[in-house]
Amino acid sequence: MKLPRGLRRTSLARRLVLLALVWSFGALLVTAILLAFLFQQAAVRRLDETLNDLNTNLATYSTVSDGEVYAPPFTDERALRTYSGRYWEIAEPTRDGKVVPINRNLSHSLFDSVIPTPPDLAARLKANPGKRIAYDARGPQGEPLRVRAQQNTLPDRKTPVIFLAAEDRSSVNREVSYFVVATAAVFLVLGAGLVLAIVVQVRVGLRPLFDLRSEVAAVRRGKALRLAETYPSELMPLAQELNALVEHNQQVVERQRTHVGNLAHALKTPISVMMAEAGQRPGPLAEVVARQADAMQKQVDHHLRRARAAARTQGQGERTSVAEVLDELTRTLGRIFRDKGIVIDWDADEDLYFLGERQDLLEIAGNAVENACKWGRARVKVRADAAGPARFTLVVEDDGPGLPPERREEVVRRGARLDENAPGSGLGLSIVDELARAYGGSLSLSDSPMGGLRVDADLPRAEA
Protein backbone atom coordinates (compact mmCIF):
# COMPACT_ATOMS: atom_id res chain seq x y z
CA MET A 1 0.00 0.00 0.00
CA LYS A 2 1.41 3.38 -1.02
CA LEU A 3 1.29 5.96 1.78
CA PRO A 4 0.20 9.57 1.13
CA ARG A 5 3.01 11.95 0.24
CA GLY A 6 2.60 13.97 3.43
CA LEU A 7 2.79 10.84 5.61
CA ARG A 8 5.84 9.55 3.74
CA ARG A 9 7.72 12.72 4.67
CA THR A 10 7.05 12.44 8.39
CA SER A 11 9.44 10.76 10.80
CA LEU A 12 9.22 7.02 11.34
CA ALA A 13 8.14 7.48 14.96
CA ARG A 14 5.37 9.92 14.01
CA ARG A 15 4.23 7.64 11.20
CA LEU A 16 3.94 4.64 13.55
CA VAL A 17 2.13 6.71 16.18
CA LEU A 18 -0.33 8.14 13.65
CA LEU A 19 -1.10 4.77 12.09
CA ALA A 20 -1.56 3.15 15.51
CA LEU A 21 -3.80 6.02 16.66
CA VAL A 22 -5.97 5.84 13.55
CA TRP A 23 -6.42 2.10 13.96
CA SER A 24 -6.96 2.27 17.73
CA PHE A 25 -9.47 5.12 17.67
CA GLY A 26 -11.27 3.54 14.73
CA ALA A 27 -11.57 0.27 16.66
CA LEU A 28 -12.67 2.11 19.83
CA LEU A 29 -15.30 4.09 17.92
CA VAL A 30 -16.75 0.99 16.23
CA THR A 31 -16.73 -0.87 19.54
CA ALA A 32 -18.47 2.01 21.35
CA ILE A 33 -21.17 2.25 18.67
CA LEU A 34 -21.70 -1.52 18.71
CA LEU A 35 -21.95 -1.61 22.53
CA ALA A 36 -24.45 1.25 22.55
CA PHE A 37 -26.54 -0.50 19.89
CA LEU A 38 -26.48 -3.83 21.75
CA PHE A 39 -27.40 -2.14 25.04
CA GLN A 40 -30.31 -0.36 23.38
CA GLN A 41 -31.55 -3.60 21.86
CA ALA A 42 -31.33 -5.35 25.22
CA ALA A 43 -33.25 -2.56 26.96
CA VAL A 44 -35.96 -2.57 24.30
CA ARG A 45 -36.22 -6.37 24.53
CA ARG A 46 -36.83 -6.10 28.28
CA LEU A 47 -39.56 -3.56 27.62
CA ASP A 48 -41.06 -5.78 24.93
CA GLU A 49 -41.20 -8.72 27.35
CA THR A 50 -43.23 -6.59 29.78
CA LEU A 51 -45.60 -5.60 26.98
CA ASN A 52 -45.85 -9.23 25.86
CA ASP A 53 -47.08 -10.18 29.32
CA LEU A 54 -49.74 -7.46 29.17
CA ASN A 55 -50.70 -8.58 25.68
CA THR A 56 -50.95 -12.20 26.79
CA ASN A 57 -53.22 -11.28 29.71
CA LEU A 58 -55.48 -9.33 27.39
CA ALA A 59 -55.68 -12.13 24.86
CA THR A 60 -56.13 -14.85 27.46
CA TYR A 61 -58.67 -13.31 29.81
CA SER A 62 -60.79 -11.15 27.53
CA THR A 63 -64.31 -12.51 27.07
CA VAL A 64 -67.22 -12.11 24.68
CA SER A 65 -70.80 -11.74 25.92
CA ASP A 66 -73.75 -10.99 23.59
CA GLY A 67 -71.21 -10.08 20.91
CA GLU A 68 -69.48 -7.57 23.12
CA VAL A 69 -65.84 -7.88 24.10
CA TYR A 70 -64.98 -7.39 27.75
CA ALA A 71 -61.47 -6.86 28.99
CA PRO A 72 -60.29 -8.64 32.13
CA PRO A 73 -60.02 -6.59 35.32
CA PHE A 74 -56.54 -5.06 35.93
CA THR A 75 -55.06 -4.09 39.26
CA ASP A 76 -51.93 -2.48 37.69
CA GLU A 77 -51.89 0.99 39.23
CA ARG A 78 -50.14 2.50 36.22
CA ALA A 79 -52.90 1.28 33.91
CA LEU A 80 -55.49 2.92 36.14
CA ARG A 81 -53.77 6.30 36.51
CA THR A 82 -54.33 8.87 33.75
CA TYR A 83 -51.38 9.32 31.39
CA SER A 84 -49.19 7.18 33.62
CA GLY A 85 -47.18 5.81 30.71
CA ARG A 86 -48.64 2.28 30.58
CA TYR A 87 -51.59 1.72 28.25
CA TRP A 88 -53.65 -1.07 26.76
CA GLU A 89 -56.42 -1.17 24.21
CA ILE A 90 -58.68 -3.74 22.52
CA ALA A 91 -59.52 -2.85 18.93
CA GLU A 92 -60.67 -4.39 15.68
CA PRO A 93 -59.84 -3.82 12.03
CA THR A 94 -62.34 -2.03 9.82
CA ARG A 95 -63.13 -2.77 6.21
CA ASP A 96 -61.03 0.15 5.03
CA GLY A 97 -57.95 -1.17 6.87
CA LYS A 98 -58.08 1.02 9.95
CA VAL A 99 -57.79 -0.02 13.59
CA VAL A 100 -60.50 1.32 15.96
CA PRO A 101 -61.18 0.61 19.67
CA ILE A 102 -64.12 -1.69 20.54
CA ASN A 103 -66.64 0.08 22.73
CA ARG A 104 -63.96 2.06 24.55
CA ASN A 105 -62.11 -1.09 25.65
CA LEU A 106 -59.02 0.70 26.77
CA SER A 107 -57.12 1.47 29.95
CA HIS A 108 -58.09 4.33 32.23
CA SER A 109 -54.61 5.72 31.73
CA LEU A 110 -55.49 6.64 28.13
CA PHE A 111 -58.40 8.79 29.39
CA ASP A 112 -59.78 10.40 26.21
CA SER A 113 -56.98 9.24 23.87
CA VAL A 114 -56.23 6.07 21.91
CA ILE A 115 -53.00 4.28 21.10
CA PRO A 116 -51.74 5.54 17.72
CA THR A 117 -51.45 2.91 15.01
CA PRO A 118 -49.59 2.99 11.69
CA PRO A 119 -51.75 2.88 8.52
CA ASP A 120 -50.58 -0.60 7.52
CA LEU A 121 -50.91 -2.23 10.96
CA ALA A 122 -54.16 -4.06 10.14
CA ALA A 123 -52.70 -5.50 6.95
CA ARG A 124 -49.52 -6.60 8.70
CA LEU A 125 -51.45 -8.28 11.52
CA LYS A 126 -53.73 -10.03 9.03
CA ALA A 127 -50.68 -11.34 7.20
CA ASN A 128 -49.16 -12.58 10.49
CA PRO A 129 -52.06 -13.91 12.61
CA GLY A 130 -51.09 -14.66 16.20
CA LYS A 131 -47.73 -12.92 15.91
CA ARG A 132 -46.85 -9.81 17.79
CA ILE A 133 -45.75 -6.72 15.88
CA ALA A 134 -43.76 -3.99 17.60
CA TYR A 135 -43.56 -0.35 16.60
CA ASP A 136 -42.83 3.08 18.05
CA ALA A 137 -45.38 5.85 18.39
CA ARG A 138 -46.20 9.01 20.35
CA GLY A 139 -48.34 8.87 23.51
CA PRO A 140 -51.15 11.13 24.69
CA GLN A 141 -48.67 13.73 25.96
CA GLY A 142 -46.18 13.36 23.15
CA GLU A 143 -43.96 10.90 25.04
CA PRO A 144 -42.23 8.14 23.04
CA LEU A 145 -44.14 4.85 23.20
CA ARG A 146 -43.18 1.27 22.56
CA VAL A 147 -46.25 -0.62 21.29
CA ARG A 148 -46.85 -4.35 20.85
CA ALA A 149 -49.85 -5.40 18.75
CA GLN A 150 -51.33 -8.89 18.33
CA GLN A 151 -54.38 -10.09 16.41
CA ASN A 152 -56.41 -13.02 17.73
CA THR A 153 -59.89 -14.47 17.37
CA LEU A 154 -62.18 -14.88 20.37
CA PRO A 155 -64.90 -17.48 20.84
CA ASP A 156 -68.38 -16.38 19.79
CA ARG A 157 -66.94 -13.56 17.69
CA LYS A 158 -66.33 -13.69 13.99
CA THR A 159 -64.37 -10.45 13.64
CA PRO A 160 -60.78 -10.77 14.82
CA VAL A 161 -59.64 -8.72 17.77
CA ILE A 162 -56.45 -6.66 18.01
CA PHE A 163 -54.79 -6.34 21.42
CA LEU A 164 -52.51 -3.34 21.88
CA ALA A 165 -50.12 -2.85 24.82
CA ALA A 166 -47.94 0.26 25.07
CA GLU A 167 -45.50 1.79 27.52
CA ASP A 168 -43.57 5.00 27.76
CA ARG A 169 -39.99 4.26 26.64
CA SER A 170 -38.51 7.49 28.03
CA SER A 171 -36.83 5.59 30.85
CA VAL A 172 -35.28 3.21 28.34
CA ASN A 173 -34.04 6.13 26.25
CA ARG A 174 -32.54 7.72 29.38
CA GLU A 175 -30.77 4.48 30.27
CA VAL A 176 -29.38 4.22 26.74
CA SER A 177 -28.24 7.87 26.82
CA TYR A 178 -26.57 7.36 30.19
CA PHE A 179 -24.86 4.23 28.91
CA VAL A 180 -23.66 6.05 25.78
CA VAL A 181 -22.24 8.94 27.85
CA ALA A 182 -20.59 6.59 30.35
CA THR A 183 -19.19 4.44 27.56
CA ALA A 184 -17.86 7.51 25.74
CA ALA A 185 -16.14 8.73 28.92
CA VAL A 186 -14.59 5.32 29.60
CA PHE A 187 -13.45 4.99 26.00
CA LEU A 188 -11.97 8.49 26.03
CA VAL A 189 -9.93 7.57 29.10
CA LEU A 190 -8.97 4.32 27.43
CA GLY A 191 -8.06 6.22 24.26
CA ALA A 192 -5.84 8.61 26.21
CA GLY A 193 -4.16 5.64 27.85
CA LEU A 194 -3.67 4.05 24.43
CA VAL A 195 -2.11 7.25 23.10
CA LEU A 196 0.37 7.30 25.96
CA ALA A 197 1.06 3.57 25.60
CA ILE A 198 1.57 3.88 21.83
CA VAL A 199 3.96 6.82 22.20
CA VAL A 200 5.95 4.99 24.89
CA GLN A 201 5.95 1.79 22.83
CA VAL A 202 7.17 3.58 19.70
CA ARG A 203 9.83 5.52 21.58
CA VAL A 204 11.08 2.40 23.34
CA GLY A 205 10.82 0.30 20.21
CA LEU A 206 12.72 2.83 18.09
CA ARG A 207 15.30 3.62 20.75
CA PRO A 208 17.94 1.43 19.03
CA LEU A 209 17.47 3.49 15.86
CA PHE A 210 17.99 6.72 17.78
CA ASP A 211 21.07 5.21 19.44
CA LEU A 212 22.38 4.13 16.05
CA ARG A 213 21.90 7.65 14.70
CA SER A 214 23.77 9.10 17.69
CA GLU A 215 26.64 6.66 17.25
CA VAL A 216 26.93 7.43 13.54
CA ALA A 217 26.97 11.15 14.37
CA ALA A 218 29.68 10.52 16.98
CA VAL A 219 31.79 8.71 14.36
CA ARG A 220 31.29 11.53 11.88
CA ARG A 221 32.25 14.15 14.47
CA GLY A 222 35.37 12.29 15.50
CA LYS A 223 34.17 11.21 18.94
CA ALA A 224 34.36 7.51 18.07
CA LEU A 225 36.17 5.35 15.56
CA ARG A 226 33.39 2.84 14.91
CA LEU A 227 29.96 1.69 16.09
CA ALA A 228 30.43 -0.24 19.31
CA GLU A 229 26.90 -0.72 20.71
CA THR A 230 25.00 -4.00 20.52
CA TYR A 231 21.76 -3.62 18.55
CA PRO A 232 18.71 -5.84 17.96
CA SER A 233 19.01 -8.53 15.32
CA GLU A 234 17.15 -6.39 12.77
CA LEU A 235 19.65 -3.52 13.08
CA MET A 236 22.87 -5.43 13.70
CA PRO A 237 23.51 -6.09 9.97
CA LEU A 238 23.12 -2.36 9.29
CA ALA A 239 25.58 -1.50 12.09
CA GLN A 240 28.06 -4.02 10.69
CA GLU A 241 27.72 -2.57 7.19
CA LEU A 242 28.27 0.95 8.54
CA ASN A 243 31.40 -0.19 10.37
CA ALA A 244 32.62 -1.83 7.18
CA LEU A 245 31.95 1.43 5.29
CA VAL A 246 33.86 3.46 7.88
CA GLU A 247 36.81 1.07 7.69
CA HIS A 248 36.73 1.17 3.89
CA ASN A 249 36.78 4.97 3.91
CA GLN A 250 39.69 4.95 6.31
CA GLN A 251 41.58 2.55 4.02
CA VAL A 252 40.84 4.77 1.01
CA VAL A 253 42.15 7.82 2.87
CA GLU A 254 45.28 5.98 3.91
CA ARG A 255 45.88 4.89 0.31
CA GLN A 256 45.41 8.49 -0.84
CA ARG A 257 47.90 9.70 1.75
CA THR A 258 50.37 7.05 0.64
CA HIS A 259 49.96 8.06 -3.00
CA VAL A 260 50.41 11.72 -2.08
CA GLY A 261 53.59 10.90 -0.15
CA ASN A 262 54.95 8.82 -3.01
CA LEU A 263 54.23 11.62 -5.45
CA ALA A 264 55.96 14.13 -3.17
CA HIS A 265 59.10 12.01 -3.05
CA ALA A 266 58.99 11.31 -6.78
CA LEU A 267 58.81 15.02 -7.67
CA LYS A 268 61.05 16.49 -5.00
CA THR A 269 64.10 14.44 -5.98
CA PRO A 270 64.24 15.59 -9.67
CA ILE A 271 63.57 19.18 -8.63
CA SER A 272 66.35 19.03 -6.02
CA VAL A 273 68.74 17.64 -8.66
CA MET A 274 67.82 20.47 -11.07
CA MET A 275 68.39 23.09 -8.37
CA ALA A 276 71.74 21.51 -7.38
CA GLU A 277 72.97 21.35 -10.99
CA ALA A 278 71.88 24.94 -11.57
CA GLY A 279 73.79 26.01 -8.50
CA GLN A 280 76.99 24.34 -9.71
CA ARG A 281 76.89 25.97 -13.15
CA PRO A 282 76.36 29.71 -12.72
CA GLY A 283 75.00 31.70 -15.60
CA PRO A 284 71.80 33.14 -17.05
CA LEU A 285 70.40 29.72 -17.91
CA ALA A 286 71.18 28.37 -14.44
CA GLU A 287 69.43 31.32 -12.82
CA VAL A 288 66.32 30.72 -14.92
CA VAL A 289 66.40 26.99 -14.12
CA ALA A 290 66.89 27.66 -10.39
CA ARG A 291 64.11 30.23 -10.28
CA GLN A 292 61.67 27.99 -12.14
CA ALA A 293 62.67 24.92 -10.09
CA ASP A 294 62.04 26.90 -6.92
CA ALA A 295 58.61 27.91 -8.24
CA MET A 296 57.93 24.27 -9.14
CA GLN A 297 58.91 23.18 -5.64
CA LYS A 298 56.49 25.70 -4.07
CA GLN A 299 53.67 24.68 -6.40
CA VAL A 300 54.28 20.99 -5.66
CA ASP A 301 54.19 21.71 -1.92
CA HIS A 302 50.99 23.71 -2.38
CA HIS A 303 49.15 21.06 -4.37
CA LEU A 304 50.35 18.22 -2.17
CA ARG A 305 49.11 20.12 0.86
CA ARG A 306 45.75 20.66 -0.81
CA ALA A 307 45.49 16.99 -1.80
CA ARG A 308 46.26 15.84 1.73
CA ALA A 309 43.63 18.19 3.15
CA ALA A 310 41.01 16.98 0.66
CA ALA A 311 41.82 13.36 1.52
CA ARG A 312 41.55 14.02 5.24
CA THR A 313 38.19 15.76 4.97
CA GLN A 314 36.78 12.68 3.24
CA GLY A 315 37.97 10.35 5.96
CA GLN A 316 37.58 9.88 9.64
CA GLY A 317 36.70 13.07 11.55
CA GLU A 318 39.00 14.30 14.29
CA ARG A 319 38.57 16.88 17.04
CA THR A 320 41.22 19.55 17.52
CA SER A 321 41.16 22.08 20.35
CA VAL A 322 41.18 25.56 18.81
CA ALA A 323 42.51 27.19 21.98
CA GLU A 324 45.49 24.82 22.18
CA VAL A 325 46.42 25.42 18.54
CA LEU A 326 46.15 29.21 18.85
CA ASP A 327 48.17 29.19 22.05
CA GLU A 328 50.95 27.15 20.44
CA LEU A 329 50.84 29.19 17.24
CA THR A 330 50.95 32.63 18.86
CA ARG A 331 53.88 31.59 21.07
CA THR A 332 55.85 30.41 18.01
CA LEU A 333 55.06 33.46 15.85
CA GLY A 334 55.66 35.78 18.80
CA ARG A 335 59.24 34.54 18.98
CA ILE A 336 59.69 34.77 15.20
CA PHE A 337 58.48 38.38 15.03
CA ARG A 338 60.00 39.45 18.35
CA ASP A 339 62.34 41.92 16.67
CA LYS A 340 59.41 43.61 14.97
CA GLY A 341 57.66 44.11 18.32
CA ILE A 342 54.36 42.54 17.20
CA VAL A 343 51.93 41.77 20.04
CA ILE A 344 49.50 38.92 19.28
CA ASP A 345 46.28 38.80 21.29
CA TRP A 346 44.12 35.70 20.92
CA ASP A 347 40.86 34.50 22.40
CA ALA A 348 38.96 31.21 22.03
CA ASP A 349 36.65 29.22 24.25
CA GLU A 350 38.12 26.13 25.86
CA ASP A 351 35.21 24.00 24.58
CA LEU A 352 35.60 25.08 20.94
CA TYR A 353 36.87 22.26 18.71
CA PHE A 354 37.81 22.11 15.03
CA LEU A 355 36.31 19.14 13.15
CA GLY A 356 39.50 18.13 11.38
CA GLU A 357 43.18 17.37 11.82
CA ARG A 358 45.43 19.49 13.98
CA GLN A 359 47.94 20.03 11.17
CA ASP A 360 45.27 21.53 8.91
CA LEU A 361 44.13 23.99 11.59
CA LEU A 362 47.77 24.91 12.21
CA GLU A 363 48.20 25.68 8.51
CA ILE A 364 44.97 27.66 8.27
CA ALA A 365 45.55 29.74 11.40
CA GLY A 366 49.32 29.86 10.92
CA ASN A 367 49.19 31.31 7.42
CA ALA A 368 46.51 33.84 8.37
CA VAL A 369 48.30 34.98 11.53
CA GLU A 370 51.74 35.00 9.86
CA ASN A 371 50.37 37.18 7.07
CA ALA A 372 48.96 39.58 9.69
CA CYS A 373 52.30 39.67 11.52
CA LYS A 374 54.15 40.49 8.29
CA TRP A 375 51.94 43.45 7.47
CA GLY A 376 50.88 44.57 10.96
CA ARG A 377 52.66 47.44 12.66
CA ALA A 378 52.31 46.57 16.32
CA ARG A 379 49.19 44.49 17.08
CA VAL A 380 47.47 41.40 15.76
CA LYS A 381 44.16 40.12 17.13
CA VAL A 382 43.02 36.51 16.74
CA ARG A 383 39.76 35.11 18.00
CA ALA A 384 37.57 32.09 17.33
CA ASP A 385 33.81 32.33 17.85
CA ALA A 386 31.13 29.65 17.57
CA ALA A 387 28.77 30.32 14.65
CA GLY A 388 26.27 27.61 15.46
CA PRO A 389 26.34 23.99 16.53
CA ALA A 390 28.32 22.88 13.46
CA ARG A 391 30.45 25.91 12.44
CA PHE A 392 32.86 28.43 13.93
CA THR A 393 34.66 31.49 12.60
CA LEU A 394 38.37 32.20 12.90
CA VAL A 395 39.01 35.97 12.74
CA VAL A 396 42.49 37.49 12.29
CA GLU A 397 42.98 41.30 12.30
CA ASP A 398 46.02 43.55 12.11
CA ASP A 399 46.80 47.27 12.30
CA GLY A 400 48.77 47.33 9.07
CA PRO A 401 48.13 49.32 5.88
CA GLY A 402 45.13 47.17 4.96
CA LEU A 403 44.13 45.98 1.52
CA PRO A 404 42.02 47.81 -1.09
CA PRO A 405 38.79 45.97 -2.00
CA GLU A 406 39.87 45.60 -5.65
CA ARG A 407 43.00 43.69 -4.58
CA ARG A 408 41.33 41.22 -2.19
CA GLU A 409 40.37 38.68 -4.81
CA GLU A 410 43.86 38.77 -6.22
CA VAL A 411 45.55 38.04 -2.88
CA VAL A 412 43.86 34.64 -2.48
CA ARG A 413 44.93 33.48 -5.93
CA ARG A 414 47.66 30.90 -5.98
CA GLY A 415 51.06 32.52 -5.53
CA ALA A 416 49.81 36.11 -5.72
CA ARG A 417 52.02 38.63 -3.87
CA LEU A 418 51.18 42.23 -3.11
CA ASP A 419 54.79 43.19 -2.52
CA GLU A 420 57.61 41.30 -4.21
CA ASN A 421 60.04 42.66 -1.62
CA ALA A 422 58.10 41.12 1.28
CA PRO A 423 59.28 37.70 2.48
CA GLY A 424 57.30 34.57 1.62
CA SER A 425 55.97 32.73 -1.39
CA GLY A 426 52.64 34.49 -1.77
CA LEU A 427 50.76 31.30 -0.94
CA GLY A 428 49.65 32.17 2.61
CA LEU A 429 46.06 33.32 2.15
CA SER A 430 45.67 31.05 -0.86
CA ILE A 431 46.42 28.07 1.39
CA VAL A 432 43.93 29.35 3.96
CA ASP A 433 41.27 29.73 1.27
CA GLU A 434 41.81 26.29 -0.25
CA LEU A 435 41.95 24.47 3.08
CA ALA A 436 38.79 26.24 4.25
CA ARG A 437 37.02 25.25 1.04
CA ALA A 438 38.26 21.67 1.41
CA TYR A 439 36.43 21.58 4.76
CA GLY A 440 33.24 23.00 3.27
CA GLY A 441 33.95 26.53 4.54
CA SER A 442 35.02 29.83 3.03
CA LEU A 443 37.41 32.75 3.40
CA SER A 444 36.42 36.41 3.35
CA LEU A 445 38.53 39.60 3.55
CA SER A 446 37.34 42.96 4.87
CA ASP A 447 38.53 46.11 6.63
CA SER A 448 39.50 45.79 10.27
CA PRO A 449 38.52 48.40 12.89
CA MET A 450 42.21 48.32 13.81
CA GLY A 451 43.00 49.89 10.41
CA GLY A 452 44.42 46.85 8.64
CA LEU A 453 43.01 43.69 7.06
CA ARG A 454 40.44 41.39 8.61
CA VAL A 455 40.44 37.70 7.62
CA ASP A 456 37.36 35.56 8.40
CA ALA A 457 37.62 31.80 7.89
CA ASP A 458 34.45 29.73 8.22
CA LEU A 459 35.34 26.25 9.49
CA PRO A 460 33.56 23.08 10.74
CA ARG A 461 33.01 22.78 14.47
CA ALA A 462 33.11 19.55 16.45
CA GLU A 463 31.06 18.94 19.58
CA ALA A 464 32.86 19.44 22.84
Protein Blocks (a to p, Z undefined) as FASTA:
>chain_A
ZZdfklmmpcfklmmmmmmmmmmmmmmmmmmmmmmmmmmmmmmmmmmmmmmmmmmmmmmm
pcceehiacddddfbfklmpghklpacddddddfkopacdeehiacfklomaccdddfkl
mmmmmmmghiacddddddfkopacdddddddddehiabdcdddddddfklmmmmmmmmmm
mmmmmmmmmmmmmmmmmmmmmmmmmmmmmmmmmmmmmmmnopafbdfbdcdfklmmmmmm
mmmmmmmmmmmmmmmmmmmmmmmmmmmmmmmmmmmmmmmmgcjklmmmmmmmmmmmmmmm
mmmmmmmmmmmmmmccddddfklmmmmmmmmmmmmmmmnopacdddddfkbcceddfklm
mmmmmmmmmmmmmmmmkbccdddddebjkbccdddddfbebjafklmmmmmpghiafblk
bgcjhlmmmmmmmmmmmnopacdddddfklpacdddddddddZZ
